[in-house]
Amino acid sequence: MKKHLLTIQMLLLMSGAFAQTGTWTAKASLTFKIMTHTGFSLAGKGYVCGGIDGFGTDLKELWQYDPGSNSWSQKADLPGDARRELSSFTIDSFAYVGHGRNVNSTEIFFSFYRYNPRTNAWSAIADCPVQRYTSTGFSIDSVGYVTCGILPGVARYKDLYAYNPRTNVWSQKASLPSAALNRSYACVVSVNHKAYLMGGFEGQHMEDMYEYNPGSNTWTQKANFPGGKRNAVAGFALGDYVLMGMGRNGSNTTFKDWYYYNPADNTWTAMNDYPADNSAGNATFVINGKGYVCGGNSLPGSAKEYLYELSAPQLSIEANVSDARKLKLFKPEGSSVLHCMAYAGKVSVSVYDVNGRMVYSSSMLSDAEQEVLFPMDELSAGQYTAYVNNAGLTATLKLILN
């Protein structure tokens, strides 16, 4: 009997050793095919914007995905001409979308716009100093960035520009190291105050990865992507990990493999493969500790409408924090101090008045589960709305200050 129990235990250990991370689940598809669009998340909702449809027509539509109802709804169009191969990033409670190109007008864009999900409205911000398409956008703390991309007739690039929303000013930062090639279709994921750039294309496909540290404005080469050379890779962060996968190589082969990277020890680990064939030209976003891949194509021109969700509780906080109620946001009666239950990571709060103007913002780092306080004594009496972001969750609260 003991021998049989030992055999069963060994089999269980062996099966666990070969088990991979992540469960992919099909979610509500869009009602149309889409690729070369951009994706982002705000206040517990996912968004996709721009791109091209199944007929090759440039788009400027914005669509919102609600994970609670597993449904899509159309929002306000991006201003100006439609565009494909565009970029985006989020800062606090806003999204910033720009760059890209329109094949009918042959225009390649400098322009960027800010999207406010509370008012469902866009407003122009300062143009990026460079026009570009297939650039990649990301944000670290309260600064947005765009890097790499193409300007036809010139070259691909490896420069980096930063956008400061407080001053509405762009500034150039350090380019990728001299050893790194210029590139288009790079994948960039930011986590824990740093960004990780991998892959791309300029005459050849790439598998190298670099870490950007905004504090020192420097790039450092890290372990190569284990799946080999490719461009148009999808990626996002879950917890403290960088996840990347799929994409296309030089023989137009598309991939379904995924890996997660641990910045703490500079290692990659294989995950479960993606189940569908929209392996390039897709958009990604993260909601409540789960990643989403939307649209894309398997071959040029073969746009898809799919949406798939990746659940990986081993990597993210979703196993312990399942919804925004866990943030327990409240303000005691007669007090001007906002209380919130925070989990490990950055905690940020933004407060808006009845005219939609941000009148207060603050952030801090939480090392563990704890209650944090945000005093708002500087605000005058009136009605406000507070938004708190932490651990991939967003909570809102209507405030009356006396």
C-alpha positions in Angstrom: 0.0 0.0 0.0 2.8 2.4 0.9 4.5 1.7 -2.5 1.3 2.6 -4.3 0.9 5.8 -2.3 4.5 6.7 -3.1 4.0 6.1 -6.8 0.9 8.3 -6.8 2.7 11.1 -4.9 5.6 10.9 -7.5 3.2 11.1 -10.4 1.5 14.2 -8.8 4.8 15.8 -8.3 5.9 15.1 -11.9 2.6 16.4 -13.3 3.0 19.6 -11.3 6.6 20.0 -12.6 5.4 20.0 -16.2 2.2 22.1 -15.6 2.4 25.5 -17.2 1.0 28.8 -16.2 -2.1 30.5 -17.5 -5.6 29.7 -18.6 -7.0 31.3 -21.8 -10.8 31.8 -22.1 -12.7 33.1 -25.1 -14.8 36.2 -24.3 -17.3 38.3 -26.3 -15.9 39.1 -29.7 -16.2 42.4 -31.4 -18.9 42.7 -34.1 -16.2 43.4 -36.8 -12.7 42.3 -37.6 -9.8 44.5 -36.6 -6.0 44.6 -36.6 -3.1 47.1 -36.1 -5.2 48.9 -33.5 -4.1 49.9 -29.9 -5.4 48.9 -26.5 -5.5 50.3 -23.0 -7.5 50.0 -19.8 -9.1 52.6 -17.5 -11.3 52.3 -14.4 -11.9 48.6 -14.7 -12.7 48.7 -18.5 -10.7 47.7 -21.6 -10.5 49.8 -24.7 -9.4 49.3 -28.3 -9.0 52.2 -30.7 -8.1 52.8 -34.4 -6.5 50.2 -36.7 -8.0 48.7 -39.8 -11.0 46.5 -40.4 -11.4 43.3 -42.4 -11.7 45.3 -45.6 -8.5 47.3 -45.0 -10.3 50.5 -44.1 -8.6 52.8 -41.6 -10.6 53.3 -38.4 -10.9 55.9 -35.6 -13.5 54.1 -33.6 -13.2 53.6 -29.8 -14.8 50.5 -28.3 -15.1 49.7 -24.6 -15.1 46.2 -23.1 -16.9 45.6 -19.8 -15.7 42.4 -18.1 -18.7 42.4 -15.7 -21.2 42.1 -18.5 -18.8 40.5 -21.0 -19.9 43.1 -23.6 -18.6 45.8 -25.9 -20.0 49.3 -26.4 -18.9 52.0 -28.8 -17.6 55.3 -27.4 -16.5 58.6 -28.9 -14.4 58.4 -32.1 -10.8 59.5 -32.0 -10.7 63.1 -33.5 -9.3 63.8 -36.9 -8.5 61.3 -39.6 -8.7 57.5 -39.0 -5.3 55.8 -38.4 -3.7 52.4 -38.2 -0.5 51.3 -36.4 -1.0 53.9 -33.7 0.3 54.1 -30.1 -1.2 54.7 -26.7 -0.4 55.0 -23.0 -2.4 55.8 -19.8 -1.6 58.3 -17.1 -3.7 58.4 -13.9 -7.3 58.3 -15.1 -6.7 59.3 -18.8 -5.6 57.6 -22.0 -3.4 59.2 -24.6 -3.6 58.0 -28.2 -1.6 59.2 -31.2 1.0 58.6 -33.9 0.0 56.1 -36.7 -0.8 56.6 -40.4 -3.7 56.9 -42.8 -3.1 55.1 -46.1 -5.7 57.1 -48.1 -4.3 60.5 -47.2 -0.7 59.1 -46.8 -0.5 61.2 -43.7 1.8 60.0 -40.9 0.8 61.7 -37.6 2.5 63.8 -35.0 -0.8 64.3 -33.1 -1.9 62.9 -29.8 -5.2 63.1 -28.0 -6.3 62.6 -24.4 -9.4 60.5 -23.6 -11.5 61.1 -20.5 -13.7 58.1 -19.8 -15.8 60.0 -17.3 -17.0 62.4 -20.0 -16.4 60.2 -23.0 -14.6 63.1 -24.7 -11.2 63.6 -26.4 -9.0 66.7 -26.2 -5.9 67.5 -28.2 -2.5 67.6 -26.4 0.8 68.9 -27.7 2.0 67.1 -30.8 4.8 64.6 -30.4 8.0 66.2 -31.8 8.4 63.3 -34.3 5.9 61.7 -36.7 5.8 58.0 -36.6 3.9 54.8 -37.1 4.5 51.4 -35.6 5.9 53.2 -32.6 5.1 51.8 -29.1 3.6 53.6 -26.2 3.9 52.9 -22.4 3.8 54.8 -19.1 5.9 54.8 -16.0 4.3 56.4 -12.9 2.8 59.7 -14.2 4.9 60.0 -17.4 4.0 58.7 -20.9 6.6 57.5 -23.4 6.7 56.5 -27.1 9.7 54.7 -28.7 10.9 53.3 -32.0 8.7 53.1 -35.2 9.0 54.0 -38.9 9.1 57.2 -41.0 9.1 56.1 -44.7 11.9 57.3 -46.8 14.1 57.8 -43.8 14.6 54.8 -41.4 13.3 53.0 -38.5 14.2 54.5 -35.1 15.2 53.6 -31.6 14.7 57.0 -29.9 12.5 57.7 -26.9 10.2 60.7 -26.1 8.5 61.4 -22.8 5.3 63.3 -22.3 4.6 65.2 -19.0 0.8 65.8 -18.6 1.4 68.5 -16.0 3.3 70.7 -18.4 1.9 69.3 -21.7 5.5 69.1 -22.9 7.4 66.3 -24.7 11.1 65.8 -24.1 13.6 63.5 -25.7 15.2 60.8 -23.5 17.9 58.2 -24.0 17.7 56.1 -27.1 18.3 52.4 -27.0 22.0 51.5 -26.6 24.3 51.6 -29.6 24.4 47.8 -29.8 20.7 47.7 -30.3 19.2 48.0 -33.8 16.6 50.5 -34.8 13.2 48.8 -35.0 9.5 48.9 -35.7 6.8 46.8 -34.0 8.6 46.4 -30.7 6.8 45.2 -27.6 7.1 47.3 -24.4 5.7 46.4 -21.0 6.2 48.6 -17.9 6.1 47.2 -14.4 7.5 48.4 -11.0 8.8 51.8 -12.3 10.7 50.3 -15.2 9.9 49.3 -18.8 11.0 46.3 -20.8 11.4 46.5 -24.6 11.7 43.3 -26.7 11.8 42.3 -30.4 11.0 44.3 -33.5 12.1 44.4 -37.1 14.6 46.3 -39.3 15.7 44.0 -42.1 15.8 41.2 -39.6 13.7 40.2 -36.6 14.9 40.5 -33.1 14.8 38.7 -29.7 16.9 41.1 -27.6 15.3 42.8 -24.5 16.3 46.0 -22.8 15.2 47.5 -19.4 14.6 51.3 -19.2 15.1 53.0 -15.9 13.6 56.5 -15.9 15.4 57.5 -12.7 18.8 57.2 -14.4 17.4 57.6 -18.0 19.4 54.5 -19.1 18.8 51.2 -20.9 20.3 47.9 -19.8 20.3 44.7 -21.8 18.5 41.7 -20.2 18.0 38.0 -21.1 16.8 37.4 -24.6 13.3 36.4 -25.3 13.3 32.5 -25.3 10.8 32.1 -28.2 13.3 33.4 -30.8 13.3 36.4 -33.2 10.0 38.0 -34.0 8.1 41.3 -34.3 4.5 42.3 -33.4 4.7 40.5 -30.1 1.8 41.0 -27.6 2.6 41.9 -24.0 1.3 43.1 -20.7 2.2 43.0 -17.0 0.6 40.9 -14.3 1.7 41.4 -10.8 5.5 41.8 -10.8 6.0 40.0 -14.1 6.3 40.9 -17.7 4.3 38.6 -20.1 5.1 38.4 -23.8 4.1 36.1 -26.6 2.8 35.4 -30.1 4.0 37.6 -33.0 5.5 36.9 -36.4 9.0 36.0 -37.8 10.7 36.6 -41.2 9.1 33.6 -42.9 5.6 35.1 -42.0 5.2 32.3 -39.5 2.9 33.3 -36.6 3.3 32.0 -33.1 1.0 31.1 -30.1 3.6 30.6 -27.4 3.8 32.8 -24.3 6.4 33.4 -21.6 6.7 35.4 -18.4 9.8 37.3 -17.4 10.8 37.8 -13.8 12.8 41.1 -13.4 14.0 40.0 -10.0 16.2 37.2 -11.4 16.3 38.0 -15.1 14.7 34.7 -16.2 11.9 33.6 -18.6 9.5 30.8 -18.1 7.1 29.2 -20.6 3.4 29.5 -20.2 0.4 27.8 -21.8 0.0 28.6 -25.5 -2.6 31.0 -26.9 -5.5 29.0 -28.4 -6.4 31.1 -31.5 -4.7 32.3 -34.6 -4.8 36.1 -34.2 -1.1 36.1 -33.4 0.1 39.5 -34.8 -1.4 43.0 -35.1 -3.5 42.6 -32.0 -4.1 44.9 -29.0 -3.8 44.1 -25.3 -5.1 45.5 -22.0 -5.3 44.4 -18.3 -8.4 44.5 -16.1 -8.4 43.4 -12.4 -5.3 41.2 -12.7 -6.2 39.5 -16.0 -4.8 40.1 -19.4 -6.7 40.4 -22.6 -5.8 40.0 -26.3 -8.1 41.5 -28.9 -8.2 41.3 -32.7 -5.1 40.8 -34.8 -4.4 38.5 -37.7 -2.7 35.2 -38.6 -1.5 36.4 -42.1 -1.4 39.9 -43.5 -5.0 41.0 -44.3 -6.7 38.2 -42.3 -8.1 40.4 -39.5 -10.0 38.7 -36.6 -12.6 39.9 -34.1 -11.6 37.6 -31.2 -11.1 38.5 -27.5 -9.3 36.1 -25.2 -8.7 36.5 -21.5 -5.6 35.2 -19.7 -6.0 34.2 -16.0 -2.7 33.5 -14.2 -3.3 33.9 -10.4 0.2 32.4 -9.8 1.6 35.7 -11.3 -1.0 38.4 -10.5 -3.0 39.5 -7.5 -6.3 38.2 -8.8 -6.3 35.2 -6.5 -6.4 37.5 -3.5 -8.0 40.6 -4.8 -11.0 39.8 -7.0 -12.8 43.1 -7.2 -12.6 46.8 -6.4 -14.7 46.4 -3.2 -11.4 45.1 -1.7 -10.1 48.6 -1.8 -12.7 49.7 0.8 -12.6 53.3 -0.2 -14.4 55.7 2.2 -14.3 59.1 3.9 -15.5 59.3 7.5 -18.4 61.8 8.1 -17.0 65.3 8.9 -13.5 64.3 7.9 -11.4 65.5 4.9 -9.2 62.4 4.9 -9.8 59.6 2.3 -9.2 56.1 3.6 -8.3 53.1 1.4 -7.2 49.5 1.8 -4.1 49.1 -0.3 -2.1 46.1 -1.6 1.5 45.8 -2.6 2.4 48.3 -5.4 1.7 51.9 -6.3 -1.5 53.5 -4.9 -2.6 56.6 -6.7 -5.6 58.9 -6.1 -7.0 61.6 -8.3 -9.8 64.0 -7.3 -12.0 65.9 -9.7 -14.4 68.8 -9.1 -17.9 69.0 -10.6 -16.5 70.7 -13.8 -14.2 67.7 -14.4 -11.0 69.5 -13.4 -8.4 67.5 -11.5 -7.9 69.4 -8.2 -5.9 66.9 -6.2 -3.6 64.0 -7.0 -1.2 61.9 -4.9 0.5 58.5 -4.9 2.6 56.3 -2.7 4.1 52.8 -2.7 2.6 50.1 -0.5 4.8 47.2 0.6 2.0 45.1 1.9 -1.7 45.0 2.6 -2.5 48.0 4.7 -4.8 51.0 5.1 -3.5 54.2 3.6 -4.7 57.8 4.2 -4.9 60.7 1.8 -5.6 64.1 3.6 -7.4 66.6 1.4 -7.5 69.6 3.7 -6.3 71.9 0.9 -9.6 71.5 -1.0 -12.4 74.0 -0.5 -15.9 73.0 0.5 -17.9 71.3 -2.4 -18.6 68.1 -4.3 -15.9 66.0 -5.8 -15.2 62.5 -7.2 -12.2 60.5 -6.1 -10.6 57.7 -8.2 -8.1 55.3 -6.5 -5.9 52.9 -8.5 -4.0 50.0 -6.9 -3.1 46.4 -7.7 -4.9 46.6 -11.1 -8.1 47.8 -9.5 -10.0 51.1 -9.5 -12.5 52.4 -7.0 -14.5 55.6 -7.1 -16.2 57.7 -4.4 -18.4 60.8 -4.4 -17.2 63.3 -1.9 -18.8 66.2 -0.1 -16.4 68.4 1.8 -17.8 70.9 4.3 
